[in-house]
């Protein structure tokens, strides 16, 4: 496996608007700096993740009511 060695990917902004406290997450602009280093092991993990997402999407299409399944 790999470990990402990156700092904060954004900041939290807290302010008061119309007497109500609100918070918002502001992500850093893309592309990330430093850029992602696509090593062969990271590419394999990425490809495997895409395959599993495709399988999950396929199985989700077989459910009669996906929303009810996720809710339970």
Secondary structure, 3 states (H helix, E strand, C coil): CCCCCCCCCEEEEEEEECCEEEEEEEECCCCCCCCCCCCHHHHHHHHHHHHHHHHHHHHHHHCCCHHHHHHC
